[in-house]
Structures are given as structure tokens and as C-alpha cells.
């Protein structure tokens, strides 16, 4: 685990050492299934499109659809004790694992999440950004009004940005990935100097 820190090393930014890999939708559902995927270096905060572009595998002038695939992000964690894991923005449907344990599911790219975790040495943090295929094909109540700006009317039921889905207004580069910072906050340990007896 590398990154800058402040406040006596109580806050650690998880902004380095990340990797990302693509998978067919719902094909790889657990971190233990990732042994044979092709990893690419990734920036956090950042997006899949940015990682692919850095690797020369993405053409922003002819962008491929990204939200019909699953994408995994992964990094190594090292530490001891209790921490709060802060995830400030995940686009869009995401499952977060500490090693093999699911610790959070998110379906809103605008929500910030805080999860308490315990580290006992070396761990892997994995995030699966699920394809929106299923969410966009579910039957929902008919809308009172329909916008002509977006390419898929079902997007009104998904808590994600419409950027990347409005042909003619902006490039069709769909935001997928940890687009806001991820960091750890060390929980203070219980010691005599911070006890109060009344």
C-alpha cells in the first residue's frame, strides 16, 4: 500500500498500485476467479477509459461501449488494526471485496461510502464494476416524459451521469471506475490517555 499521508499517517490515500481488467458481463463474479485476466495499470481516482487510453487500447474519437462489460480494479493493502475505508465515488454498480469477503455493494455513483475494516497484514482490495446490461433491460414504469438527449431511456432508472450517453452533446465515453478518491483512515486505538472515567 503506497500513497501520501497526513495527520500523523492517520489518513492514507490509495492512489497508487492499482490495476484494472475487463471481463464479460457476469462471467467473473469473485476475486478468486481473476487469476488469468489481463491486468493494466490504472489511476485512482480515474476511469476505465483513462486506463485503456494510457495503455494505447482506447480511441477517444471512436470510443467503444464500456458499460456492457464488467471491469475489475484491484490493489494491495498492508496494515494492522482497525480502519475506515472511504470510497468517495464509484461509477456505477460496484461490489467491493476485501480479499474474498464482500464488504459493500453500491448502485449510485454520487454516494460516498465508509466501511470499517480490520487489517492483519497483507490484503487485496478488489472492486467489480458491474455491466449495466441487466439494469438497462429491466422493465420499469413508463416515464411521463421522454428526453431525446440520451441514447437509452432506461438510464433514468440508474443513478449515474448522463455524460457519455448524449450523442451530439459530448463524446460517447461512458464513465466506469473509481472516479473519486479512495483512502483509509486509521481508527484510534484505545489507550489510557484517551479514557475518561466519570
Secondary structure by P-SEA (a helix, b strand, c coil): ccccccccccccccccbbbbbbbcccccccccccccbbbbbbbccccaaaaaaaacccccccccccccbbbbbbbbbbbccbbbbbbccccccbbbbcccccccccccccbbbbbbbbbccbbbbbbbbcccccccccccccccccccccccccccccccccccccccccccccccccccccbbbbcccccccccccc
